[in-house]
Amino acid sequence: MPNSESFLLYSLMGFILGAASVIYSYSDWPFSKQIVIHFLIMVVTILPLLLIWQIYFTGHAHFTKVLASFLKVGFIFIIITVILKKTGKMR
């Protein structure tokens, strides 16, 4: 895996994740709306990047595998976020 391409992709993903996290600063939005909008932004931005990354580095993409991994990680993060929110460890 080439280092410069990986660095560029990770940087782009980090930027998108950081920019999308601004959604959680809208305190007048319900928490459920924040999660749904954040997830939709991830589907539109991060999921295609993951597919492009897999095609670039392996020559092909297994959409179902990438989608399953994406949903699994997303679900885990949603659960962690909800737990932290309920315990008061997250604003």
VENFENSUL-V760272 format. One record per residue. N is the residue number from 0. RES is the residue in one letter. SS is DSSP state (@ for helix, = for strand, . for the rest). PSI is psi in degrees with one decimal (NA if undefined). OMEGA is omega in radians with two decimals (none if undefined). Layout:
N_RES_SS_PSI_OMEGA ; N_RES_SS_PSI_OMEGA
This chain:
0_M_._118.6_-3.14 ; 1_P_._138.7_-3.06 ; 2_N_@_-42.4_-3.07 ; 3_S_@_-38.5_3.11 ; 4_E_@_-40.0_3.11 ; 5_S_@_-43.6_3.13 ; 6_F_@_-43.5_3.13 ; 7_L_@_-44.5_-3.13 ; 8_L_@_-45.0_3.11 ; 9_Y_@_-38.5_3.12 ; 10_S_@_-43.2_3.12 ; 11_L_@_-42.7_3.10 ; 12_M_@_-42.6_3.11 ; 13_G_@_-41.3_3.11 ; 14_F_@_-45.4_-3.14 ; 15_I_@_-44.6_3.13 ; 16_L_@_-42.3_3.12 ; 17_G_@_-42.8_3.14 ; 18_A_@_-38.5_-3.13 ; 19_A_@_-22.7_-3.13 ; 20_S_@_-13.6_3.09 ; 21_V_@_-25.5_3.13 ; 22_I_@_-35.1_-3.09 ; 23_Y_@_-6.8_3.09 ; 24_S_@_-10.0_3.08 ; 25_Y_._90.5_-3.05 ; 26_S_._-16.4_3.12 ; 27_D_._-10.7_3.06 ; 28_W_._142.5_3.03 ; 29_P_._150.0_-3.11 ; 30_F_@_-38.2_3.14 ; 31_S_@_-37.9_3.11 ; 32_K_@_-39.7_3.11 ; 33_Q_@_-44.3_-3.13 ; 34_I_@_-45.2_-3.11 ; 35_V_@_-45.8_-3.14 ; 36_I_@_-42.0_3.11 ; 37_H_@_-43.9_3.13 ; 38_F_@_-42.0_3.13 ; 39_L_@_-38.4_3.08 ; 40_I_@_-39.9_3.12 ; 41_M_@_-38.0_3.13 ; 42_V_@_-38.8_-3.09 ; 43_V_@_-27.2_-3.04 ; 44_T_@_-56.0_-3.02 ; 45_I_@_-42.9_-3.12 ; 46_L_@_-47.3_3.07 ; 47_P_@_-36.5_3.09 ; 48_L_@_-40.1_3.11 ; 49_L_@_-39.9_3.11 ; 50_L_@_-44.2_3.11 ; 51_I_@_-41.9_-3.14 ; 52_W_@_-45.7_-3.12 ; 53_Q_@_-40.2_3.11 ; 54_I_@_-42.8_-3.09 ; 55_Y_@_-42.9_-3.04 ; 56_F_@_-22.6_-3.12 ; 57_T_@_-12.8_-3.14 ; 58_G_._-8.4_3.11 ; 59_H_._164.5_3.12 ; 60_A_._133.9_3.02 ; 61_H_._96.2_-3.04 ; 62_F_@_-42.9_-3.09 ; 63_T_@_-37.1_3.12 ; 64_K_@_-43.3_3.12 ; 65_V_@_-43.7_3.13 ; 66_L_@_-42.6_3.13 ; 67_A_@_-43.9_3.11 ; 68_S_@_-42.7_3.13 ; 69_F_@_-47.6_-3.12 ; 70_L_@_-38.2_3.14 ; 71_K_@_-48.6_3.14 ; 72_V_@_-42.2_3.11 ; 73_G_@_-43.1_3.14 ; 74_F_@_-41.6_3.11 ; 75_I_@_-44.8_3.13 ; 76_F_@_-35.5_3.09 ; 77_I_@_-43.9_3.12 ; 78_I_@_-45.7_3.13 ; 79_I_@_-43.0_-3.14 ; 80_T_@_-43.4_3.13 ; 81_V_@_-42.7_3.12 ; 82_I_@_-45.9_3.13 ; 83_L_@_-37.6_3.13 ; 84_K_@_-42.9_-3.12 ; 85_K_@_-31.5_-3.13 ; 86_T_@_-4.8_3.11 ; 87_G_._9.3_3.14 ; 88_K_._-0.5_3.10 ; 89_M_._136.9_-3.14 ; 90_R_._NA_none
